[in-house]
Every structure is written in C-alpha cells, then in structure tokens.
Amino acid sequence: MKYIVLVGDGMADYPIPELGGLTPLQAADTPNMDFIAKHGRSGISRTVPDDRPPGSDVANLSIMGYDPAKYYSGRGPLEAASIGVTLKKDDIAFRCNLITEKDGILADYSAGHISSEEARILINAINNEIGNGCTFHAGFSYRHLLVMKSGERASCTPPHDVVGQSVIDVLPEGDGSDILIDLIRASKPILENHEINVKRRKNGKNIANLIWPWGQGKAPRMPLFKDLYGVSGSIISAVDLLKGIGIYAGLNVIDVPGATGYLDTNYRGKTEHALDSLKERDFVFVHVEAPDEAGHMGNMEAKIKAIEDFDEKIVGGMLNELGSFGEFRILVIPDHYTPLSIKTHSREPVPFAIYSSTESADHVERFDEFAAREGIFGLVEGYDLMKLLIKRSVQNSNSIPSCPSGHSLTDSS
C-alpha cells in the first residue's frame, strides 16, 4: 500500500462577494480534488489547537501525525534543522525575515521576495556587524535564522500578520524583547544603503532594510515517523520549516530544482520526484506554498490560479500515475485557512478528503470548505489524520477501482 499526502498551503478561505459568495476553492476549476472527494471520503480537521498559533508549522506538524501539544516548540528550530544548523541544549532559534519598512510602516514581510543570492550577502553583512552574542544563518529568499541564548519568552509577531501597521506598534514585547528590538534597530543602517538595496531601489524593487525575528524555540524531541506509523517515506517542500519537520521525523527530504515556495514553483518537478520516491518508499508528503502566498498578498486571482495549478499539476499529476503502484490511499488537505480578507492565517477546521483504491466512497460530491462538513469522517483532530490514512483497518465493502495510469480525471469527475 502506498500513502500520499498532498497539502495546498492556505487554500481554505471565506466566501467572497466578488465571487458571488463562493470561496476561491469553490470558484476554482478543481476536477482532480473533486474526483478525490467524490470517490473518497471527506471530513474537516482541526489542525491548529486552540492554544497554538495558526501557523504552517503547527498545522503541518499536526497533519503529519504529531500532536503539537507534545512536540511543538517553535518554528525557528524546525527551520534550523532544514539548513543544517545543529542547536545546542540552551540555544534559542528564531525565524528571521528580511522585511521592507517604509516611513515607519511594515510594508512587505518578504522584501519583494528577495532572491536567495541577494539575501545571503545581506545576512552575512548583518552577522559580521551585529553578530556578537548571536549568530545569523542565511536561508532562502527572505527566510533566515537567528540563534542566541535568550529571548525564548519574548512575544514576537509574525511579520505577515502585521503588514501595513506601524513597526513601533508591533515590535517584540515582554521578557527578553529588549535585545531583539536592539537587533532590529541596529540592522537598519547596515541594510538601508547596502549596495544590494541601492540596486534594488534603483530597479523599483522593495528593499530589505530591517530584520524581523519571530517564531522562536528550542530543539524539539520527536519520535521517528516510521516508528509511529510503520512506513518509511519522503517529504517534498520548498519551505524550510516543512523540511525541518521532515528531518526531525526521519523522513527523506527531497529538494526539487525550481521549487520556490512561491507562485512560480516547479509543480511538475514536485510530482515527478514524489512518484520516483514511491518506487522505493511507501509514503510521500508533498507541500505547495503558493496558495498561502497569494492569500497573504490578498490577491484573489493569484490564489485561484495557485489552487488550479495545485489541482492540475500536483493532484492530477499524482492520480494519473498512481494506478501503476497498485493499492494506495491519498489525502488532500489545506493546512489552515489564509483568508484573502485578512491576509493572514486563521484557525477554522479545514476540509480534507481521502481517496482509497480499496474502499467505498461517502456521498460528498466535491472538495471545498462546506461540502467536506457533510463527509463521513466528521470533525477529526489533525494529529489523528495519519491514523485514518495509514493505521485504520481496511473495510473493503463496495470497493472502487484505482485510477489506471494515464487516466484523464478531468473527464471523470
């Protein structure tokens, strides 16, 4: 049996007046996700506990079968693992964005999705100038790492949650925040007139003129995925925190050329690598960030396009080839809501559907936030999803055939 998890980050949303009261998932053309819902079984899942922040770290940890109440320690340590930074016992790892500040306003949480090459030079400059007592590590695009010995209890706001607000109003607060504020302020003169930013300003791009630490924590202790669920597997994502979860879970982390974590990501490359992985392993977790990025931008057209690309190139690409692997189960799910109206994450239970080559379907006809509520699974805790996918006993009444290789789902849904 092969097990596949396909995550469209932030796909879930609220009804939008401009779409006639539909959500982007409902308005998008999604024949492949609809196929999975129609021929599988649906429900909704609480991927974010009430006492945890509604981020992709908590939600994807939950989807992968780890109770965040037991295993979540912060986003920073997950990202540290993904870029090869080993944390000591008393190290505190922070996610560290490069952001754009304009006239005192936090204008862009990603500094115009700055390139990794440009960002690496800027982060190294920061580390050389203000790295005393702390260390900055270059990651990818705007996403980097700060490691220090203090600040674990400071209250830090994710920058994508406060775009358009005054920087002064959203600075870190509480125990240990003073050193973080000092670092943020010290970064500005180093970055503001760096040659990288001079060139970006000249070309009309947002400059990376502040650092922004958040999501801190110590290294978590997690059991291996194989020990929990009895199968070995791989994870595919362009996002550091997902790779970090995979590393701590003992999964094989696959880097796909051209996978960006943005709207231009290499969808087909992710599908091809996932299928190749299933030739050797029984489980694969594929994560696509693009719908979430569009949600943070408040761009309705981009979000619908990202959902449709995910459906065609990831979900459809997998389904059309899975028949050659024999028996399989495939789970499709957003990790959390990223509503266009608020441009940040929210914690409502998300829709999910599981299609099995050996099991009967329920009565749900399509994949969206409202149809899934009528599914046979009802409300499921996120960390129980892997038990449904992998551990549940097979009840093979009125079994349905698997999709043969090359089958066009667009004509079947």
N, C-alpha and C positions, 0 to 999 in steps of 0.2 A: 504493500500500500504506500502510495506517495501522498504527502501532505503539503499543501501550498497555502501561504497567507499572502494576500495582496492588499496593501494599505495605501489608500489615497488620502494623504495627509490633509486634514481640514476640509474635506469635501462637503461635510454636512453644513447646513445653513438654515436660515429662516425664510419664510415666504417673502417675496419681493414684489412690491406693487408694479414695478416696471415690467415684471414677467407675468402679470395677470394673477398675482398671488401664488405663483409657483416658486419653489426653491430652485437654485441652479441645478441640483441633481434631477429634479423633475423636468426642468426645461431642456436639459442637455439630451442629446441623442446617445443613449447608452444601451444598445442592443445586447451587449455581452453581459453586463451586470444584470440586466433584466432577465437574461437567459438563466443565470445562476439563481436568481430569486424565484423564477417561475418553475424551474425544475429541481430546486433545492428546498431548503428550509430556512426561515428567517426569524429574526428577533431584534431586540435592541439591547445594547450593552453599556453598563456603567463603567467606562474605562478610567474615570477620574473620581477617586473617593472624595467625599465632601471636605475632608481636612487636608487635601493636597491641591497644589496649584494646577490649573487645567492646561498643562504643557504637553508637548510631544514626548518628553522624557517619561513622565508619569504614565501617560496613556499607552505608549508603545511597550513599556516595561510590563504593564498590565496585560496588554494583548498577547505578549509573549509568554504569559502564564506565571508571572511573578507578582505577588501581592505587594503593591507599593508601600503598604504599612510596615512590611517586614524588610523590604530590600531597597527602597528608595532613599538615597542620602543626598541627592542634589544632582544637577545637570553637569556641573563642572567636572567632577571625577569621571563621568562617562566620556566626556569629550577628551579628557586627558588620556584615557586608555586608547582612544581611537587614533591619536597622533603619537603614540609610543612613549608617553610620559608616565613613568612609574612614581606613584605617590608614596611618600613615607608616612608612618603612622600618624604624625601630627600635622601633615600638610593639608591645607585647605585649597581646593581648586575652584576657581571662578571661570565661568564663561566670560570672555572679554570681547565685546563688539568694538569695531571701528564704526563710529557714527558721524553724522553731519549735524553740527549746531549752527543755526543761522539767527543772528540777532537775539540770542538768548533762548531760542526755541529748539527743541529736539526735532529736527526737520526730517531726518532719514535714519532709520535704525541700521541700514546696511551700507551707508556711504555710497549710494548708487550702485550697489552690488559690485564693489570694487574688485578688481582681479586679484587672484592669489599672489601673483608676482609683485604687484604694487604693494599689497598689504604686508607681505613678508618684509620688504625693505622698511616700511613704517614701523612695524612691530619690533624689528631689530633695533631701530633708532630709539624707540621708547625704552627698550630693555637696557641699552647702553647708557642712557641718560638718567633714568629714574629707577633702575632695577635693583637698587641697594635694599636688601632685606626681602626682596620678592623677585620672581622670575616671570618674564613674559615668553610664551612659546607661540610661534606662528602656526596658524592652522590653515584654513582655506577661505577665500573671499573675505567677508567681513567677520568671520567667526574665529576667535583666537582664545588663548588660555592665559590666565594669571594664577600663579601658585605662590602662596605665602603662608605664614604661621598664625594669622589672626583674621578676624572678620567673619567667622563662621555664623555668628548670631546677628549680624547686621541685616537689616531689612532692605533688600535691593529689588528694584523694579525692572522687569524685562523691558528693554527699550522699544520693542514693537508694540507694547501696550500703551505707550505714552507719546506717540508721535503727534506733534502739534502742540505739545504742552511745554511750559517753561522748564528749562533744565533745573533751575534752582528749586522748583517745587517738587521735583521727583528724584532728587539726589538720595543716596543711601541714608538710612536713619538707624538709630539705636546703637547697641554695643558694638564697638569696632568700626563704626562708619566713618570716623574722622580720618583714618589713614586712607580709606577708599576715596573719600572726597578730595584729599590732598593729591592722590594719584591722578584722579580725573582732571583736576585743575592744572597739575604740572604737565599733563600731556599736551595741552593746547598750544603753548608756544613752540614746542618741539614739532608738532604736526602742521600747524597753521601755514607756515611758509616753507615747508619741506619741498624740495624740487618735484616730488611726485604730485603733491597737491597744487603746486604752481601750474604744472602742466594740465592737471585735471580741470582746474578753474579756467584756464585758457580755452580748453575744449568744451566748456559749458557743462561739465560733469559735477556732480556733488563731490565735495572734498571730504576726506576723512580727517576731521580736526579735533576729535575727542575720543578717548577710550571710554568704555562703559562696562564695568564688572557687575556680574549678577549670577544667579543660579549656583551658588557655592555649596560645597560639601566635601566630606572625606570619602575615601575609597570605600565602596560597598563590599559586603561579603555575600555572594550569591552561589547557590548550588548550580552545577552544570545542567544545561537543558537536557542533555542525554540522560543524566541520572534521574531527572524528574519525569521525563516522558518516553524514554526508551528508544529514541531515534536520534541519529546524527543529522546535522543539517548545515545550511548556509544562510547568510543574510546579505542582501544587496540594497545599498542606500548610498546616496551622495552626502548624507548628513552625518556629521561626526558623532553626535550623541547616539544615533542608531548603531553605528559601528561599535561604539563603546559598549552598548548593551550586549551586542553580539560577542564581543571579546570576553566580557565577564561571564556570559552564558556558555562560552566554549564553542560557539558556532564558527564556522569558516566564513571570514569576512571577505567578500569579493568586491574588488574595485573595478568598476566598469569605465573604460575610456569614454570621455564625453558626458559622463553623469555629473550634472552641475548642481542639483538641488534647486533648480530654477525652471522657468518655462521652456528653456531651450535644452532640457536634459535629453540624454540618449535613451529614449524609451525602448526602442527595439534592441539596443545593446543589453539593457537590463533583462529583457525577456530571453534573449539568446543565452546569456550567462546563467539565468535561472534554469533553463531547460538542460543546459550542459551539466549543471550541478546535480540535477535529479538523476543523471545517469550513474552517479557514484553515491549519492546520499538520498535519504528518504524525505527530507524536509527542507523547504526553502521559504524564506520570508523576504518579500520584495516591497520596498517602501518608496513612494514617489512624493516629493515635497511640493510640486508645482501648484496644486490647488490651494494649499495653505499660503504660499507666497502671494497668489492673486487675491486671496481673502484679506491679507494684511494690507495690500495696496488698495483695497476697496474697488477693484476692477472687475465688474460683473462679466464683461465679455471674455476677459482673460481666464476667469475662473471656469466658465462654461467650456471654453476651449481646452483648458487643462483637464477637466473631467472627461471630456470626449476623447482626448488623446490617451488618457489613462485607460479608458474603456476599450478603445480600438487596439492600442499598441501593447498594452500590458495584459489586460484581462482577456481580450480576444486572441492575442498572440499566444498566451498560455493555453487557453482552451482548445485552440485549433491543433495543438500538438500533443496534448496530454493523453489522447487515446492510445498512443504508441507505448505508454508506460504501464498499461494495464489498469488496475484499480487505483483510484485516487479520491481524495477529498480536497476541496478548495474553498477557502474562506475569503470573502471580500468585505472590507470594512474601512470607514474613515477612523482615524484615531480619536478625533474630537471635532467639535464644531469650530469653524473660523468664519463667523458671520460677516458678510460684507458691510452690514450696517454699523458694526462696532470695530471692525478691522483688528480683532484680536480673538483669542480662544475663549470658548465658554464650555461649561461642564455638562450639558444635557447628555443623556444616554444616546449613543449613536446607532444607526441601523447596521445590521450585518446579515449576511446570508452564507450558508454552507451548502455547496452542491457536492453530492457524493455519487460516484459511479455505481454504487451498490444499494442505494436507499431510495425510498419513495419521497415524493415532494409534499409540501403543505399546499395551501390554497393561495398564497401570495403570488401576484402576477408580475410585479416589477420591483426594482430596487430604488427605494427612496426613504426619506425620514418618516413618512406617515404610513406607507404600506407595510413597512417592517414591523410596526407596532401590532399588526394583526397576525404575525407569524407564530408558529407553534412553540418556539423557544421562550417567548415572553421576554421578561427582563432578566439578563444574565450579568453577573459581575464579570468585569473584564478579565480578571485573572483566572476565571473558570472556562474561558473560551478554548484554551488548548485541551482541556478535558473533553469538551464537546467534539473537537476536531480529531484528537488522537486517542484518548482513553475510553471514550464511550463505546459500549458494545454495539455491534452491527445488528440492526433489526431489518433484515432484508426482505420485507414484505413489499410486493409490487415493485420490485427493483426496476430501475430505469437504466438504459444503456449509457455507456460513456460516449463522449464525443469522439468520432473517428478522426484521425489525423487529416488535416486539410479541410475539415467541415466548415462551412461558412455560417457562423452563428447569426449574422445579420438577417439571413433568410429564414431562420428557425425560431427567432424569439417572437 
